[in-house]
Every structure is written in structure tokens, then in C-alpha cells.
């Protein structure tokens, strides 16, 4: 099963290099820009047209910006895609949304999303080992796509098209929203007299330690702090100290999530008073 890439950006070059290193045949790249660079890097071939690329490929990965995936697919002649597996790597788009009408031309569409931020065309392939892939698409050849990734040693989860957006939202919470929470913590530290650099240095050990613990043991075993201890007095003081209504609301809503975790960790402990306090702070 040979793989061809339409698009020679960071994702296309990273996946192409990763596949070749794991013995998976890559035919090469078609792109108006950088196809030769990608082909040289992966020791494959640069093609002059998508038709030529498709003729030597069983699977086509459209590794172009999310907003261009459908337009690029629709620009391909029907004979180019017939019988092929067509993949994209968008986290939020389903295969059906990205490739409308693909079934009618006798092709099979899939979304293949690595749960990883590809930041560099030439180095990110080294970090793909053990990266989780989420796969969704046509049931007929889904196992072939899954086998392609598991052959590289990567964990794979198949989900439905209806779950794709929620899956992407979950990934955004784990990645982007964590950044927002850290920025929020830094702002609070600055209010206490820290410089931005000093606050980051002070928080670095607890940030790294907590994330390592959560990644290794899960949230239940990693939970500590006043909510977990059901320390009503401290949580009440925290709420009163928040600089704004929005800050208080954020603290309360996140703490309610922590209560759910704490109840799982300590089923013998009552958190009803904590729930009442948190809810009353924004009701």
C-alpha cells in the first residue's frame, strides 16, 4: 500500500518521513510549493501533478490547511480518486464533511488525526513515537488505515463522524485551555507582587510535576488541594480573594469539576457543603 501526499507542509513532511522510517512505502509529494524539498527529505519523489501522484499511490493524504481540504479534493478529477483511500489530518473535520460525495465516485474517505502539535517540518517526526491517532471514516477499509498506523507502533482509536467535533474540543481543553489556565495563574501571581518571569519560574516545578503525575496516574490519583480535602474555609477565602467576578466564576466552575473527581477518590466523604458553597458563588 503506497501513500502519496498532496501538500508538502509540516504535517505532510512529518508523516511522510515517519512512514518511510517504519518501512511503509511513500510514493512522494505533489504541491505547488516545496514538493521537491519534501521528496528529498523523505527520499521519495516529487510529482508534477496530482494525477501522476495518484497513479503511483493507493492512499492519498491531503495534508493542506483545513480550510483548503474540500477545495483541493473537489479539484481532483474523478478518475484520480476512484478506488483510492483519501485521508486528511484535521482534528475537527469528519471525512464526510471534508470529502462530500466521495462514495459516489467509488473512493473511501478517512480523517487521520495525530493528537500532537506538529511544529517543525524536519524534526517533528522524531516525536511521533507513541503519539495517539484518532481515525474516522468509511467502514469498508477502516481496518487498513488502522493497520497502517499500528504497524508504526502507534495507539489508534476509531470514533464516529458525529463525535469528531467533541473529540477535537476535548483535545483543545487538554492543550489550549491548559495554556489559558496557566496564564490566569500567572496573572494572579503578578497581582501578588511577582514579575511575570518570576511567577513562571515559581510555578514551573508544580506545573511539570502535576502534568507528569496526571499523565502517568490519571486525575483521580493526582488530585490534591483544598477541594480534595473538603477545606470549606480555604475555598471560601479563595473565592473572596478573586480580583473579578469572571475570576470567581472560573474558580468556582473548575472547582465543581474537582469535586466530581474528589468524590470518586473519597466516596466515603461528603462534599455537599462544598457544592453548596461553589454553586452559591455564581448562582
Secondary structure, DSSP 8 states (H G I E B T S, - for coil): --EEEE--SHHHHHHHHHHHHTT--EEEEE-SSSHHHHHHHHT-EE-SSHHHHHHT-SEEEE-S-GGGHHHHHHHS-HHHHTT-EEEE--SS--HHHHSTT-GGGT-EEEEEEESS----TTTGGGG-TT--EEEEE-GGGHHHHHHHHHTTT--EEE--GGGHHHHHHHHHIIIIIHHHHHHHHHHHHHHTT--HHHHHHHHHHHHHHHHHHHHHH-HHHH--SHHHHT-HHHHHHHHHH-SSHHHHHHHHHHHHHHHHHHHHH-TTS--HHHHHHHHHTT-
